[in-house]
């Protein structure tokens, strides 16, 4: 089967019918097809885009159809999503092509009797937008929360949370950021290469790159790059993929040659291998994770980068008494909601609720309390998440410090591309800093008298 829109439909059907994650559904759909690069990119755009913009597209259906989107047969709703996504968000596809291919999808997937309805709804939408009457922009919304939620396709609880933190104008900028395609950053492995060498290698392949201020190992790739493993230096271990904000975390940790480091939630290992690079691969890093399959990926990456200092430790880091008072530095990159990386995870905005954020926060507090016991007196612990939710960040840290008076925040002493807060932690807002949303703080255990 080589029809890209049919493959996109099958992936979306799995997302909506079985609750599959969009990336996993897409991988399965690709494994049963043989598409060229151009068609693969179209399928990826259609699947991620339709999931990302689900609320906006449902709103359009609700305005134009007699039956609300929630009352449509689920697979017909998916077909309408594909058609409306192309019309609203993909300027490079002619409207006639978007309509005709969507009508064809309806006919091929059991909705021949409703193909005229599909055709009529899509053409009605085109007429409205041609007359500047797009339902998304002409509606009188009840509130700014509803407007931003529908226009940019986010749940209202999330929009409300952001407005409380950064105001309406910046929340809209944040929503726009999260609806863009993500950038790809590399982290140069200085034990094997240099940033200048890799820039030159990429230039010979006509791939544009740019450096990130105050991040000496970061290189951002610009434009289309094709398959990652085909890029120069991949198999030689010259670099690995890691977003700039994740690189900040390990610089804040500051591992030194000869030290003992514990990475308490290590997989898939980006920060573990970065620690090894900063230590010149001298010392010991215990890479812990309870998921063996994820640790396998960590080992593969460490092997590709030719790291010798990393020791794999499988299990829940809350149950490692052998680590008490062992480490010079501990990194707790805590499992979190990922609300700072919504541009990378198309469906994450629909999977979270205020209730499961509360549960995450409790787990993070447990992990932090336990990880702190691994640190030698006078040692350092860095707590980090890829979320921008205060319950998972500031609240966890304040609670920990209230319960542990012999710990304190140690503000960064290195130059960072993000200014620390007055309290001493670092919060990366994607729309301000042009990298994934992250929170990180360095904690120091005071030596007992």
N, C-alpha and C positions, 0 to 999 in steps of 0.2 A: 504494500500500500504506500503510494508516494504522494498523495494529495495532502499538502501541508495543513490545510484547514480542517480536514477530516482527522488528521493526527492530533491537532490542537483540541478538537471537539472530544476525542476519546480521552485525552489527558484531563480535560476539564470535567468530563463526566465522572471520572474517578475521584477528583477533588470534591465535587458536590455530592456524589452518591455515597462514597465510602469515607469521606473526610480525610482523604490522602493529602499529604503535603505536596504542594505544587511542584517542588523540585524533584521529589521521588516519582510522582506521576509522569513528569516530563521525561525522566531517565528511562522509565519503563516504555513509554511511547516511542522514544528514539531507538530503543533496543530492538524493536520490531519493524524498523523502517530503514531505508537507505537513502537519506536525503542529502542533497548537496549543501554546502555551507550557507548559501543564501536562504534556502528553504528552512534550514535548522534555525537560523536567526529569526525568520518570520514566525515559526511555531513558538519559539521561546518568547518572543514579544507578545504574541496573541495570548498565550497561557498566563504568563506573569501579569501582563497588562489587564486582562479580563478579571483576574483574581484581585489585583490591587484596586481596580476601579469598580468593584462589584456594587458598592452602595450607590455610586453616581449613576451607573447604568440601570440599576433597579429603579431608581427615581425617575429616569426617563421613561422606562416601560410603564411605571405607575401613571405617569401623566398622559401617555398616548394610547394605552390599551384599555379596553373595557374592564378586563380582569387585571388585578394587581399582579406584580411579578411573582409574589409568593403563592398566587393561585394558578399560575401557569404550570403545565406539565414540566417537571424539572429539566428534562432534556431539551424541550423547546425553549425554556428560559436560557439554557446554556447556549443554544444556537443564536438567540437574540443578542446575548452578551457579545458573542463573537462579531456579529454584524455591526452592532452599535459601537463597539470598541474601535473598530476600523474607521467608522464614519466620524467619530468624535475625536480620536486621538492619533490616527495614523494618516497624516497629510499626504504621504507618498503613494497611497493606494487610491485610485480613482473611485469616486462614489459608486459609479455603475458597476465596477468590478466587485466592490464590497457587497452590494445588494445582490447581484447575480449569483455570486459564490455562496452567499448565505441562504438564498432560496434553494439552491442546489443541495446544500447540506440538509435542509429540512426534508426535501424529497428523498434523499438517500438514507435518512435515519428515521423513517416511519411517520413523517408528518406531511405527506403529499397533500392531504386534505386541508392542511393549514398553510401551505406554501403561499397562497394569495394573501393571507393575513400577515405573514412575515414580510412579503414584498410591500404590502400597503403601509405597514408600520414604519419600515425603514425609509420609504419614499416620503411619508409624512414628515419624518424627522428631517430629511434633507430639505424639504420645502420650508420648514420652520427656521432652520439654521440659515438658509439662503436669505430669509427675510429678517434676520437678526432677532429671532424669537426662540432661541434655544432655551428649553425649559430649565436648564441648569442655571442660566444667567438672568432670566426675566422673572423668576419666582420671587415673591415677597416672603422671605424666610422669617420664622418667628423670633429667632435670636441669632447672634453671631456664632454661637456654638453649633446650631443647626446648619447655618449657611456653610461654615467651614467643613463640617462633617459630611454634608452632601456634596458640596462642590469638589472637595479634594478626596472624598471617599475614606473617611475614618470613623470609628465609633465615637459617639458623643462624649463618653466618659473620658476618653483619651484627649480629645480636643479641650475639654473643660480643664483637665489637669494641666495641660500646657499653658492655657491662657492664665491660669492662676500663678504660674511660675514666671512666664516671660511676656505676657500681654498678647493682645489679639494680632497686632501687626507681625510680630516675630513668630507667632504660632502659624500664621499663614505661610511665612517664609519656610518654616520647618516642614509643614505639610508638602509644600512644593518640592523641597529637597528630597523628601522620602519618596516622592513619586518619580524621581529621575532614575535613570539606569546608573548603577554604582560604578565608581572608578576602580581600577586595579592598581594597587601599590605593591612594589617589590621591596624586600629587605635584602640588601647586599650582604653576602657572607665574607667578611674581611679576611677570614683565614684562607680563603681560596681565590679571592678576586678583589677588585677595587671598583668604586663607583664610576670612575673615568673609563676603565676597561669595558664595563658593561654598557655604558652609554655609547661607546664607539661600536661595540658589537651590534647593538640594536639599530644604530644609525645605518650600518651596512645592510640591514634588513628593512630599511625604510620605516622603522617604528619610532615615533616621536616620544620622547621622555621629558620629564621635568623633575627637578629636585624639590624637596620640602624643607623650608627653613628650620634650622635647629634640630634636624633629624638626620644625622650624618650617613645613615645606611639606607635611607628611604629614596625610592625612585618611582614616580608615578608614570604609568603608561597612558598615552593619549591615543584615542581612536581605536579602530578595529585591529585585533592582534592575532586572531585565529586560535588554534589549539595551544594551550599553555606549554605542554611538553615538547612542542616543536620550536620553542623560542631558544635563542642562543644562550648557552650556559646552564640550561636546566639540568641535563644529565650529569654535568660536571660538578653540580652542587655550588654554583657561583651565587645563587640567590634562592629565596623562597617567597611565596606570596604572603604578605601580611599588611593589613591596613595600617596607615600611619599612626592612628590613635592607639592601636595595640602595641606598636613599637615603643610608644611613650612609656607604657607601663613598665617595661623591663629596664629602660633607662632610669626610671624613678627607683626601681629596686636596686640598681647599681651593683650587680655581682662583681666580685674581684677574683683574680686567679688564686687557686688554692683553697677557696672557701667551700663550705658545705651548704648547699641550697636545697630546700624542699619546695617543689611545685605541687601544691596540694590537690589541685584539680587540673591536671596538665593537658589532657588530650584536647584537641589534636596536636598540640605541641609547638605552636608558633613561638610562645614565650619561653618554653623550655630550651629550644634550640637557640633562641636569641641570647638567653643567659649563658649558654655554652660559648657562643661567639664572644660575648663581652668578657668572659673569664679566660679567653684564649684556649678554651677546651682543657683547662687545668683546674682540677678540683673534682667535686662530686655533686651531681644534681640528681636527687631522687624525684622521678616523674611519676606521680600517683594519679590513678583514676580507677573508678570502679567498673568501667566498661572495657573489657579486654579487646574488643574489636576496634575501639577508638585508640587504644594504646598501640595496637598493631600499626595503625597509620602513623602514629608518632614515631615508632621505631623505623618504619620505612623512610620517613622524612629525615630522621637523624642519620640513618645510614647513607642516604643520598648526599647529605651535607658533610658526611664523614666525621661525625662527632663521636668521641670516645668517653666523655665524662658523664654521660647520661645513664642512669640505672632505672629500669622500669620497675614499678611497684604497683601491683594490681590490688584494688580493694577500696573500701570507703575510708577516706582519710580521717573520719571521726573515730576509727578503731585501729590506730597505729601507736600503741604505747611505747614501742621501741624508738619512736622519734622524739620523745620528750627531751627538751633542752639540748637537742643535737645540732640545730642549724644556726649558721651565722645570719642567714636571711631566709625568709619564707615568703612565697608568693601564693596568695589565695585569689585566683581569678575565678570568682564564685559563679556557679550556675545561676542564670538569671533569665528574665523575660526577653532579653534581646531587644528592648524597645528603642535602643540607640541604633539599631541596624535594620530598620523596617524597609529601607530601600533594597537590601539584599534578600530579605525574606518576604516574598510577596503576600503570603497569607498570615503572617504573624499578627498583624493588626486585628484579625478576626478570631484568633485563638485565645487571646488573653482577656481576663476579666479582673475587676478590682479584687475579687475573692482569691483568685490564684496568685495575684501579686502579693497579697498578704501572706499566703502560704510560702511563697518563695522567700519573703523577708525573714520568716521564722527559720527556715533552713539555713539561710545565709548567716544569721546570728549564731546558730549552732556551730556551723563550720568555722566561723571566725574565732569563737571562744576556744575551740579545740586546736585550731592552727596556731594560736598564740602560745600554746604549751610547747610547741616544737622549737621555739626560739630561745637561744642562749641568753642569759642576762646581758643586757647591753646590745642585743641583736635587733634586727629590723624585720618588720612584716609589712608587705604591701597588699592592701585589699583593693580589688578591681572588679568592675562589671562592665558589660557592654549595654547597659540600660541607663536611661536618664530619669528613672522614677525615684523620687526621694525615699520612698519606703524601702527600696532595695539598696540605698546608698547612704545618704546623710543620716537617716533614722537608725540604720544598723550601726554606724560608727558612733553616733552619740550614745546609743544604748551600751555599746561595748566600753566606751571610755568611762561612763557613769559607774559601770560594774568593776572596772579594772583601773584603779587610781595610779598604779605603777606603770601605766602606759600613757604615752602622749603622742600627738601628731607632730611629725617632723616635716616642716614645710620644705618644698624642693629647693635645693641650692644650685641646681643646674639650670641653664637656659632652656626653656621649653617654648614651643609655638603657641601654648595656651597659658594664660595668666592664672596662677592659683587663686583660690578664694581667700578672703581674709582669715578663714578658719585654717587654711593650709592644704585643703584638698584640691584636686584638679577635676573640673567637670567640662567635658568636651561637648559643645552643642554643634551638631553637624552643619546647620545653616550659617553659623558664625565662623567655624574653623575649617570647613570643607574636608571633613573626615568623619568616620563613624562616631556616633555618640558613645561616650565612655565616661566612667567615673573611676578615679584612682586616688588613693591616699597612702602615705607612708607613715607607719606607726613605729615608735621606738620604745623598747622596754628599758625602763630605768634600772641601773645597777643598784642592787640593794646595799644599804650601808652596812 
